[in-house]
Amino acid sequence: MKIAYLIYLDVLEDRVTKLLNDCDIQSYFEWENVAGKFRGQEGHFGTRAYPGLDKIKLIPTAREEKFEKLISLIKEFNDSITKKSDEIRMYLLPLEQII
């Protein structure tokens, strides 16, 4: 079992939802209005200087094969954009148990 965290700019919500639908991922939890930045990149803090905010989706699943397709689609998306701070990030971790 695995758990994934997707971190992305809030204006990408429609694209991220489409990626999840394309992978038949129907269960997730979401945080909105998340401020932050990755090292060496512009941040998203919801200000004039650093516009936009991020979202985080937490996706637990026992069907790990769904993540293989999602990883591929995220890489494809990230290769198509020009601004590195607009990439979709994914952290994939082991999940010991779902109750």
C-alpha positions as CSV (number, residue, x, y, z in Angstrom):
1,M,0.0,0.0,0.0
2,K,1.1,3.6,-0.7
3,I,0.1,7.1,0.1
4,A,0.7,10.0,-2.2
5,Y,0.8,13.7,-1.6
6,L,0.2,16.0,-4.6
7,I,1.3,19.6,-4.3
8,Y,0.3,22.0,-7.0
9,L,-0.7,25.6,-7.8
10,D,-4.4,26.1,-7.1
11,V,-5.2,27.3,-10.7
12,L,-4.2,23.8,-11.9
13,E,-7.2,22.2,-10.1
14,D,-9.0,21.2,-13.3
15,R,-5.9,19.6,-14.7
16,V,-5.1,17.7,-11.5
17,T,-8.7,16.5,-11.3
18,K,-8.5,15.2,-14.9
19,L,-5.3,13.3,-14.1
20,L,-6.9,11.6,-11.1
21,N,-10.0,10.7,-13.2
22,D,-7.8,9.3,-15.9
23,C,-6.2,7.1,-13.3
24,D,-9.5,6.1,-11.8
25,I,-8.5,7.6,-8.4
26,Q,-11.7,8.5,-6.6
27,S,-10.6,8.7,-3.0
28,Y,-8.5,11.6,-1.7
29,F,-8.4,14.4,0.9
30,E,-7.6,18.0,0.1
31,W,-6.0,21.0,1.8
32,E,-6.7,24.4,0.2
33,N,-5.0,27.8,0.5
34,V,-1.5,26.3,1.3
35,A,1.4,28.8,1.1
36,G,4.9,27.7,0.5
37,K,7.8,27.3,-1.9
38,F,10.4,24.8,-3.1
39,R,14.1,25.6,-2.8
40,G,15.4,27.7,-5.7
41,Q,11.9,28.6,-6.9
42,E,9.3,31.4,-6.5
43,G,6.8,30.8,-3.8
44,H,3.0,30.8,-3.8
45,F,1.9,33.0,-0.9
46,G,-1.2,34.7,-2.2
47,T,0.4,38.1,-2.3
48,R,1.1,40.6,-5.1
49,A,4.7,39.7,-5.0
50,Y,4.1,36.0,-4.8
51,P,0.7,35.3,-6.3
52,G,-1.3,32.2,-6.1
53,L,-1.6,29.5,-3.4
54,D,-1.0,25.8,-3.5
55,K,-3.3,22.8,-2.8
56,I,-2.4,19.4,-1.5
57,K,-4.2,16.2,-2.2
58,L,-3.5,13.2,0.1
59,I,-4.3,9.9,-1.8
60,P,-4.1,6.6,0.0
61,T,-4.6,3.4,-1.9
62,A,-4.0,-0.4,-1.7
63,R,-3.9,-0.4,-5.6
64,E,-0.4,0.8,-6.2
65,E,-0.7,0.3,-10.0
66,K,-2.8,3.5,-10.1
67,F,0.2,5.5,-9.1
68,E,2.3,4.2,-11.9
69,K,0.0,5.8,-14.5
70,L,-0.3,9.0,-12.3
71,I,3.5,9.4,-12.1
72,S,3.7,9.1,-15.9
73,L,1.0,11.7,-16.5
74,I,2.5,14.1,-14.0
75,K,5.9,13.8,-15.7
76,E,4.3,14.4,-19.0
77,F,2.5,17.5,-17.7
78,N,5.7,18.9,-16.0
79,D,7.7,18.4,-19.2
80,S,5.1,20.6,-21.0
81,I,5.3,23.7,-18.8
82,T,7.9,26.4,-18.8
83,K,7.9,27.8,-15.2
84,K,9.4,25.3,-12.8
85,S,7.4,26.7,-9.8
86,D,4.2,25.6,-11.7
87,E,5.1,21.9,-11.7
88,I,2.9,19.3,-10.0
89,R,4.9,17.7,-7.2
90,M,4.2,14.2,-5.9
91,Y,5.6,12.5,-2.8
92,L,5.0,8.8,-2.6
93,L,5.4,7.0,0.7
94,P,4.7,3.5,2.1
95,L,1.4,3.1,3.9
96,E,1.3,0.4,6.6
97,Q,-2.4,0.1,7.2
98,I,-5.8,1.5,6.1
99,I,-8.6,0.9,8.7
